[in-house]
Amino acid sequence: MVKDWNIGTLLSVSSGYWRGCALQAAVRLQIFTVLQNGPSGAAEVATATGGEVRATGLLLDALTAMGLLAKTGDRYQNTPFSGQSLVAGAPGYMGHIILHHHHILDGWAQLDQAVMTGHKVARRSYGAEIERESFLMGMFNLAMGLAPQMAAQFNLAGRTRLLDLGGGPGTYAIHFCQANPNLSAVILDRPTTEPFAWETIARFGLSDRIDFIGGDFNVDPLGGGPYDVAWLSHILHSNSDEECRECLKKTAAVLQPGGLILIHDFILNDTKDGPEFPALFALNMLLGTENGRSYSRGEIFGMLEQVGFTDIVHHAFRTPNDSSVIGAIRK
């Protein structure tokens, strides 16, 4: 959060999309991947990416000024960080979520219209499959960084069956199962996610402990129960208040008495004016959904109480982008 505003910080925030667009262009053009084998000049990079030499040089210099490339003479190379995070195929690759940010950029340019109408905006399409892949893979890459910490943070000893609601490829289900040998899991998500989920589950050798049910949790029954723990990661923010309550009610119905629910999301404080990322993410939901938003701690506590949960706690654990977890017990 910017606390001490001045003209410099004001202009930096206003032009912040320049840096984002430079990074997104570099990822789209696979510049960091081209440079993985060592230093290259602008002409070599332009040939590899299909770009024009002068324009490629301007982008390379901007990336160097941002600290994402290093330049010696007229040759450029990846920094250690960009080599780990921006080279396609690297274990820490973050390019998919960066491409997702690029795909939604057109919507953010229309934020004033969304505020005027209260409705999501139409934005440029890059193709449903391309956008789905960048979103799913981006969520997978982000979750791969967080899931081991989450699995270590929450003690599931004695619990044997987990529902990963809207779990995508099952990254969290996988790591909870790895951390708890007696635990099995069911991922419930849209059928379009299923092939990716099975591939990921098999990669971790957990096909005998993790199952997948295709469905829409807002419409379909939550099968595969009963469960004694439910994990809802980034589910509530896509839905209206009513849809959230119904989702939590359905989750409570498939949890055994004493079952644990863990809600991971961008959770606002009770005055809804912070933390900064959840507050900005609420605008992202305004642009992309009809009724989604970030919810406050108090709002989620109230929903849980209404559908029969007790012992509600907002855990102190915070992630780098200010997501956090609320836990509760089914009566």
N, C-alpha and C positions, 0 to 999 in steps of 0.2 A: 504494500500500500504506500502510495506517495503521501508523505506527511507534510513536507516543507515545499509548498508549491512556489515556483518562481517562473519567469518567462522561459528559462531553459528547460525546466521539467515540463512545462505546459507544451512547448513545441516538440519535445521528445515523445510525449504521450500521443500528441496529435499525429505525428509522422511515424509512429511505431509500426504501422503496417508496411512501411518501406522495408524494414528489416525482415519482417515476416515474409513478404513477397519475394525478396532476394533469396531467402533460405528455401522457400517452396519451389522457386524456379530451379535452383541448383539441384534439389532432390528430383524434380520432374526430369531434368536433363541428365541425371545420374553423374553429375560432375565429381562428387566425392568417390564414387565407385570407379570412375575413369582414373582418378589419381591414386588408387590404392596400391599401384605397383611402383610408385615413386614420382619424383618431380617431373613436371611437364610444362612446356610453354603454352601460351594461349592458342597458338596455331594448332598444336597437337590436340589440345582439349577440344577445340572447335571442330576439328576433323572427326574426332571420336563421337561427339554429340550431335553433329550435323548443324552446328551453329556458325554464325558469321564471326570472323576473327576479331575485329575491333570490339564488337558487342560482347563477345565472350570474355575478352580482356577486361572490359569494364566490370562485368559481374565477378570475375575472379578477384579483381582489386577490392571490390566492395566486400566480398567474403573474407578477404585478408584483413581489411579494416575492422570487420566484426570479430576477428579472432578465430574464425573457423578454418582458415588456411594460413600457411606460412609461405613467405615469398623470399627467394634468394636470387638476386639478379632479375632475370625475366622468367624465372621458373617457379612454379607453385607446387605445394604439397600439402597433404592433410596434416592437421595437428593430431596429437594422440587422441583427443576427445572426438574429433570428427571421424577419425579412423574407426573408433569403437562404435559410434552412434549413427553414422550417416553413410556408411558403406553397405550397400545391399548384400545381405547374406551374413553380415557380422552378427555375433550373438546378441549384441546390444542395439541392433538396428532400430531406429525410431522413425524411419522414413514414411511408414504407412500412416501414422497419426498426423505427420506433417502434411501428407497429401490429403488426408481428411480435412484438415484445417483449410487447405487450398480450395477444396470442393465447396465449403460453406462460406467462403469469403464473400461471394456475391450477395449472399443473404445479409451479411453484416453491413454491407454498403447501403442497404435499404432499411436500416434500423428505424430511422425516423418514420417511415411509412408503417412499420409494424406497430410503433407506439401510437400513431394516429388512428389506426384501424383496430388494434387489439388482436389482429390475426397474423398468422405466419405469412411469409412472403414467397412468391415464386422466384426461383433462382435458376441460373444456368445449369444444365445437366451435362455431366461428363460420361453418362452411361450408367445404368443401374448396376451392372455387374462390377464395373470399375469402382464405383462409389461404395458398393457393399464390401468389396475386397479390402479397400483401404480402411474402412471403418472397422470391420471384424479383425483384420490383422493389426490395426492400430490399438484396438482394445486389448488384443492378445498380448502385444508387446508391452503395453503399460501394466497389464495385470501380472505379467511375468516378473516385473520388477517389484511389485507390491505383494503378490500372493505368498511368497515364502515368509515375509515379515508378518502378514496376517495370520498365517498358520501357526507361527511361533507365539503370536500375541494372545490367541484365544485357546484356552484349554478345553478340548473336546473329549478328554479321557472319560470313558464309560459310555459315550454316545456311539451309536452303531450305524445310524442311517441319516444321511444328509440330503436335503433338497437344495439344489443350486438353481434358483428360480431366475429365468432369463439369463442363464449362465454362459451363453455363447459356446465357445469351444471348451468350456469347463476348466479353465485355468485354475480357478480357486478350488473347485472340487478336487482337482488333481493334487494340489498342494496340501489341502486338508487331509486327503487320504494318505499321502506320503508321510505326513506328520503323525497320523493316527492309524496304525496298522489294522485295528479292528473296525475301521469305518468303511462303509460303502456309500455310494452317492448316486443320485439321479439328477441329470441336467434336464430342465424343461425349457425349451426355446423353440423358435419358429423352425419349421422343417427345412428352410433354406440354409440353416446353420448346421444341420446334422452331418453332412459329409466332412466338414471342417472339424467338427467335434470328434467324430470317430477317428479321424487321422491323428488328431492331437492326443487323444486318450491312448491310442495304440503306441504312439511315440514314447509315452511314459510307461508303457507296460502295465496299464491298469484296466484293460478291457474286461477283465473278470470282476472288477469291483465298481465300475462306473457304467451306468446305463443312460440312454437318451430317450426322452419323450418329446415328439414334435407337437407343438400346439401354441396357442396364443393364451397366455395366462389371464388376459382380460376377458376372454370369451369361454375358453375350454376349462373343464374340471382339472384340478391338479392331481394327477394320478401317481401311482407308484408308492403311496404311503402305506402305513403311517411312518412318520419321520420323528426323530427326536432332536433334530437341529435343522434350521432353514437359513440359508444364506441368500440375501437379496442385495446384490451389488449394482448400484446405479439403475435401479428399477423405478423408484418413486418419481424421480424428476421428469420422466416422460409423460406423466399421467396427471389427470385432474384430481382435486381433493376427493371426490366421490370414488373415482377409480382406485385411488390409493387405499381408501378405507375398505373397498370391496376386495382388493388384492390381499390386504392384511387379514381380512376376515376369512378368505379362502385358505390362506396359509395357516391360520390358527386351526382351521377345521381338519387339516391333515397332519398337524403336530400332536403328538401324545401329550397328556398332562405332564407338566414339568419340562416340556420341550423348549429349546432355546431358539430364539430368532435373533439374527444379526443383520442389521440394516447398514449397508455401506453406501454413503452418498455424499454429495456436496451439501453439507448441512449448515444453514445459517444460524446466527445467534438469534435470540428471541426478539430483538428489535429489527432484524432482517437487513441491517446495514453493514454486515461483515460476517465472516472474512471476505476479502475482496473477490477471490476467485469464485466462490459460490454465488456471490451477488452478480457478477458478470455472467456466470453460467446461466442464471435465470433469464437473462436477455437472450442467450443462445437458444434456450428452449422456447422463448417467445417467437423467435424467428423460424424455428423448425417444427413446432408442434402447435396444436390449437389450444391446449390447456395445460401443458407441462410448465414446471418452474422448479426452482430450488425451494425446499421446505425448511422451516426453522426447527430447532430442537423442540420447542414447546408444541408445535403442531404435530410432530411425529410422536411425541410422548402422548398427546391427546388421542391420536388415532389408535395407538396401541392399547391404551386403557379402554377405549370404546369397544374393542373387539376381543377383550378378555385376556390381556397380558398384564403382568405385574412385575415387580422388581426391575423397573426400567432404569437403565443407566446409559449416560453418554460417556463413552470411554475416552480417556485422555489421549490415546494414540492418534496422531495426525500424520497424514502423508504430505509429500512436498507440495501438492496442489490443494491442500486444505480439505481433502475429503476426510471423513471420520466415520465412526461406527457407533450405532446405538443398539444395545442389546436388551432383551426382555425375556421373561419366562411365561409360558402359557399356563394359565390356571388349571 
